[in-house]
Amino acid sequence: MKRVQAACICQTLRFLPKEGWNRSESAVLVRQEVEQYKKNLERYHILHRIVEEQEQPDGSILVKIIRQYNASPVGNYLD
């Protein structure tokens, strides 16, 4: 029988600006979406570590994150 000792997901998320919006409005909405994503991680008690967060020239935001997989223990992945 096997059991999961530790599990995490390494993700690269790209938050894209809305089509047809002007650049300044779009930048605000993208930033709000990123902040809402972070709040949801905290709200649902998902263990995570944001490795990198970059604003791109096209107005999108790239977030590299290591996060808990389901409710599995994370071991030393987040150290």
Secondary structure, DSSP 8 states (H G I E B T S, - for coil): ----S--EEEEEEEE---TTS-HHHHHHHHHHHHHHHHHHHHHTT--EEEEEEEE-TTS-EEEEEEEE-TT---TTTT-
